[in-house]
Amino acid sequence: MKQARFTREAARVSALSKPDLIDLVMELAARNALLQTRVDELEKQNRQLQEQNASLVQRVSDLERRLGLNSSNSGKPPSSDGLAKPAARERRTRSLRGKSGRKSGGQHGHKGTTLKQVATPDALVHHYPHQCTRCSATLSPEAATGFAVRQVFGLAPPPPLFITEHRAHTCLCRACGTLVRADFPETVKAPAQYSDEIAALAACLQTQHCIPEDRLARIFSDLYKIRIAPATLASLIAKKADSLRIFADRVRELLSGVAVKHLDETGFRIAGKTRWLHMLCSTSLSHLRLGTGRGDIPSGLAGTIIHDCWPPYLALEAVEHGLCNAHLLRELQAIIDHDKEPWAADMKDLLSDALTLTQIAHDQGKPAVSPEQAHQIHQRFDACCDQAIKFHEGLPPLARPTKTGKRGRPKRRTGHNLARRMQTHKAAILLFFDDLNVPFTNNEAERDLRMTKVRQKVSGSFRTETGAENYCILRTVVETARKQSWDVLRALSTSPIQLVHELNTLHQIQLDSVAG
């Protein structure tokens, strides 16, 4: 049928005159040009739709990755995982370091805290049987032949307010007749005032336990029958912080000479603006301060600093850098969960194996792991990085978002960026393995900042910068006292000069023990 149609058309064309044939050719050429223009437009639209589709697919993938992040594979806090979700609960309880091979519970040599009986109790309560269980005869206390002991540990009622009256006497000089009055102590400045112990307790409850002034006033009223206005409590806490400023400054000075230090920062709303609190700490000292911005990190540091690979920390010179491997393990877990890249599991196993080797060396009292083990770990690290980079270089590049106006190199995938970062900072990542004095994570600083985030959840923000600075000073005292095994209340109520002297003495003892 097609052949017959073609034959009829050919016969019609051959019957045309030359002018008609020319007109037909021109008409067909114009029609072909229109069709070609339409084809070009459709091809252009197709390319645009393909680019838009690739961009949307990438955006959906990024959003799915973001939704899949939780506390086990990112820096998100556990509170963001939600409630009553078995999958999230399993992720929270899954250890990023893997199984240690040890039994659960207390380990051998662990000192327990079991409640034990005391030799001299504060009160005795005697219990006697009233009737014989065999013959029903009446029994009296005089028939007692022995006893069994059980002790109940409780709380005594809060003591009443203890009031000390200071009397400055006036004496008459018998030589010249001058009346001379004694001076009151420097700490006694008003006809009636609250003691330093009350200020210390208020500072402890607010700084360590995040209790606002209104609830503090209620606590003092309920427990001690003291009616203190919230504004008065705020004033007492502020004066306590101001007096302890010299102690916080001394902690900062001592930290500059510590061999291994931890750095971290967290955002906080202060006077309606976002500000940053910076933590500088060690295993025995902690210093919290209010910075002018996130990049306002301490200067003049020496030794080794442990941090989370934030670029301003990496820009610090004259220091040796160690990275927090807990952050890296969570990032690797995200690559395993969402991108299914094989190299991430190998790198995670490598870091866990390296940590196990350092723990074994510590337990055996060795100064370092064996050279053979060190060489093997470094080779495995290089192989994992090379494997990851080759894997990503073999993938097609990510689609550029249309009409963004951005210039520069194409965007890389998350796993590609992580592999290049780990390859660049290999020495800092494996510093814990090469130097057993360096910890595996930056948890020291994160633990010290944790109560600051709790304070943020309870109170929301600070109204003034002065209040934030006072909190930083008191937090420095509380954390350092805890690390020095001091009684926190005693530290807050002790003279700052005496507290600095005790700190200097203990710090020197610690330095001597390390040197020895």
Secondary structure, 3 states (H helix, E strand, C coil): CHHHHHHHHHHHHHCCCHHHHHHHHHHHHHHHHHHHHHHHHHHHHHHHHHHHHHHHHHHHHHHHHHHHCCCCCCCCCHHHHCCCCHHHHHHHHCCCCCCCCCCCCCCCCCCCCCCCCCCCCCCCCCCCCCECCCCCCECCHHHCCCCCCCCCCCCCCCCCCCCCCCCCCEEECCCCCCEEECCCCCCCCCCCCCCHHHHHHHHHHHHHHCCCHHHHHHHHHHHHCCCCCHHHHHHHHHHHHHHCHHHHHHHHHHHCCCCEEEEEEEEEEECCEEEEEEEEECCCCEEEEEECCCCCCCCCCCCEEEECCCHHHHCCCCCEEEECHHHHHHHHHHHHHHHCCHHHHHHHHHHHHHHHHHHHHHHCCCCCCCHHHHHHHHHHHHHHHHHHHHHHHCCCCCCCCCCCCCCCCCCCCHHHHHHHHHHHCHHHHCHHHHCCCCCCCCHHHHHHHHHHHHHHHHHCCECCHHHHHHHHHHHHHHHHHHHCCCCHHHHHHCCHHHHHHHHHHHHHHHHHHHHC
